[in-house]
Amino acid sequence: MSRRALDILLAMPERHRFVRGMISWLGFRQIPLYYDRRQRFAGETKYPLRKMVQFALDAITAFSTKPLAVASWAGIGMALMSCLLLGYTLVSWFRGEVVLGWTSLMATILLLGSVQLVVLGVMGEYLGRMYEQVKGRPLFVIERVVRTSNGLRYDTVSPLVPPGARTRPYS
């Protein structure tokens, strides 16, 4: 890893770090390093399935707000199904094929359930946006400042470091 990529990575203020994703998020050029890995000589892995699943969940929650959107889609889907089932319960009620009180009970449960999921989805969307904002990641990484207003040329600059802290004029 280059010193510049490491400096930017270390300047990110996140507490729960999924380093593999953060390095990829930086957007620097990556080159694979191929090697032959020998089989384990003795013992067993210290990374069982449970830890691998936790690692995957960390990756999903650190770099995506999509799981929060699931509640929105579930709420919309439930609302559509509620409308269909409400139609069915009303038709059954008009035909007299229901137990007394079943129609009103089903309508109440279906409508309240779908409204709750939609509201939960909206709250999840707000929470996801706040989560992205609180991470404090820069919107972009500046590769190089070629000219400034005073005509000086500067070396590579990171937006995460205060202006002037890492700059060096060319001679």
N, C-alpha and C positions, 0 to 999 in steps of 0.2 A: 504494500500500500504506500502511496506517495505521502510525503510529509504534509502536503497541502490538503489531501483528502483526510488524513488523520486529524489535522488541526480543525477542519470544519466539523468532522464527526465529534470530536471532543467538545467543541463549542456548543453543540446542540444541548438544550437544557432538559431533555427528557429524563425521567427517572426510570421508567420501565423500558429498557432498551431491547429492541429486537435488532441486533447489530447486523445480521445478514441483510435484512431489509433496508436498514438505514444506509448501508454502504451502497446498495443498488440504487436507492433513492437519490444519492448524491449525483449520479449520472456521469461519473468519470469513466474513462475507457478502462475496460477490464480485460485481462488476458488470462486464459486458463493455464494452470500449472499442472502438467500431467506427471504422474508418478505411479509406480507399482507399489501397491500396498500388500504387505504380507498378511497371511492369516494370523489370527490371534494365537499366541504361543500357549497361554494358559489362562484359566479363569473364564469369566463370562462378561458380557457387555454391562457397562454401568448406565446404559441408555435404553431401558426396556420400553415396551410399547406404551405404557402409561406416560413416561416422560416424553416420548415422541408425539403423542396426542396433545400433551400440554404445550409442547413446542409449536405444533401446528396451530393451536388455538391462540397462542401468543402472536404468531405471524398474522393471523386473520384479524385479530382485534387491534393490533398495532398499526396496520396499514389499510384498513377498510372500515367504512361505516355501513357497508352493505347489510350485515346482520341486523342492524337497527331498522333498515328499510323493510325487512321481512315482516315486521308487525304491521306496517302500512299496507303491504300487499295482502297479508292475511286478513286484515280488517276489510279491505275492499272486496276480497273474495268472499268473506263471510257475509258482508252486506248484500252482495248479489245472491248468494245462496239463501240468505234470510228472506229476500224478496220472493224467491221461488217457493220456499217452504211456507211463507206466509200466504202466498196464493193458494197453495195446496190445502193449508189448514182452513182458509176461508171457504174454499169450494167444499171441503169435507163438512164444514159447519152448516153451509146452506143445504147440503144433501141430508143432514141429520145423522151422519155416520160417525159422530165423535162423542166422547164422554163429556159430560157437562163440565165446563171450566178448562178443558184441554186447549181449546183454541186461544183463549186469552193468555193462558200460561205459556204456550209455545210462542205466541207473537211477542210477548214481553221478553222472554229469554233470548229469542233470536235478535230482536232489535237492540236490546241492551248489550248483548255480547258483541255485536258488530260495531256499535258505537264505541264501546270500550277499546276494541282493537284499533279502530281508526284513530282515536285520541292517543292511544299508546304509541302508534306509529308516528304521529305528528310530534309527540314529545321526544321520540327516538331521533327524529330528524334534527330537531333543535339540539339535542344532546350530542349528536354526531358532529354538528357544526361547531359547537363549543369545544368539543374534544380536539378537533383539528386546529382551532384557534389557540387553545391553551398549550399545545405542543411547542409553539414558538419557533417552528422551523421557518427558515427564510423562504420567500416566494421563488427565489432563484439564486444561483451561485454565479457570481461574476467571474468570467474567465480572465479578463485582462482589461485594464484601463489604458487606452492608447494615448489619449490627450486629455488634459484637464483644462479648466478655464484659464489658468495662468501659463499654459503652454508646456508644462513639465510632463515628462513621460514617466510612468510608474510601472513597477513590476507587478506580478499577479497579486490581486487583492481579493480578500474574502469579505462578503457582506456581514459575516458574523463577528468580525474584529473591528474595533473602533477605527475610524478613518485616521490614517497617519501612523497607526501602531505597527504595521508590517510593510509599509511602503518604503521604497528605496528609489530615488531618482537615478535615471541612467546618466552616465557621464558622456 
